[in-house]
Amino acid sequence: MKYPLLLTLAALYTACAPAEKQPAEAEASSQEAFVANPQPVSEQEVKTLEIGAPAPDFHLPGIDGKFYSLADFEGAKALAIVFTCNHCPTAQAYEERLQSVAAEYRDKGGALVAISPNSPLGLLYEELGYTDLNDDYEEMKIRAEAHNFNFPYLYDGDTQETSLKYGPVATPHVFVFDANRKLAYTGRIDGSEKPGTANAEGLRAAIDAVLDGQPVAEPATKTFGCSTKWGWKLDYKKKMNREWAEKPVRLSKLDEEGIKGLLKNEDSGKLRLINIWATWCGPCILEFPEFIVLQRMYGARDFEFVSLSADNPEQEDKALAFLKEKQAACPNYLFSKDDKYALIEAVDPEWNGALPYSILVEPGGKAVWKHQGEVDFYELKRVIVEHEMMGRYY
């Protein structure tokens, strides 16, 4: 009697147990699990691939969770590999043109793939003044989704192995290969980075020549853009961080009239972001370092961050100690009175008084953004960089 019971249990287990993954399913699962882990790279000479050279193969993760190699584009008679990135204003200026080229040549035998060559380790906050996103893998996903990229966007920031083989000098830098994957063109997309002033003529001419079986008239050109951020530039990054940490941090007191003047913003000629915080406010403490990042990103442009502490005046030393710990090398103020309701009215009569509170004002005092509670810094960076006083391009 026990054997039929065992057979029944075995049948039930087989029916309920998950099916064994097929190789393709297992591969897809591992691809979805990719987690970026940028590594320092040994300094070395970088040479740009020469005309006629074969395309080096690669195995890189895309923002869609898949891994790509040259084999994924084997049906293309012309393959354009564009080294580009999130942060560079020149690269951003060409995004729509790359989308146009990808769409136009898809049915003509051409393919376009973008690779981000930059190591997140080699990128300074001060180099992010024209962007809302850095060059790490997760933020590449955000950029591609927000701008509806219609081409694969691959990440090479962990080891930069592929980028070292191709040798892009700047972003963007184009490499166009023929059907045999021999390099036919390397250089710029076109001769004018400002959107609306050119239409990827250099890239289009190269692809057209390859599809027609003809040599490219000008096979190698110079390319203008942001230098590739190699993973051996860590010493310079440490130097910049050290210099920022050594900047003086001060705290001054302001009364109601001083705060109203701060909000009127008649003296700076800049976008002014004001954050009202306190040392006893948990969310304030947690998010405060991100405001300092904003100052480092945009401070060389028409932007300034100002902190305004709602601590009691007798807590000045405590507030200053916190600001020094967070390296708040920016204008910092402390309300000079205990009357918090006077502070609320001076800042914004519409503010209900809960901390943290942040407000972005133009010269003249017009508030273009305000937020009660913890800030979504992706949203705030977009607001800043897309303001007419700032912008994504030179």
Secondary structure, DSSP 8 states (H G I E B T S, - for coil): -HHHHHHHHHHHHHHHS-----HHHHHHHHHHT-----------------TT-B-----EEBTTS-EE-GGGGTT-SEEEEEE--SS-HHHHHTHHHHHHHHHHHGGGTEEEEEEE---GGG--GGG-TT-S--SSHHHHHHHHHHTT--S-EEE-TTT-HHHHHH---EESEEEEE-TT-BEEEEE-S-S--STTS---HHHHHHHHHHHTT---SS-B----SEE---TTTHHHHHHHHHHHHTS----EEE-HHHHHHHHHT-SS-SEEEEEEE-TT-HHHHHHHHHHHHHHHHHTTSSEEEEEEE-S-GGGHHHHHHHHHHTT--S-EEEESSS-HHHHHHHH-TT--S-S-EEEEE-TTS-EEEEEESS--HHHHHHHHHTSTTS-S--
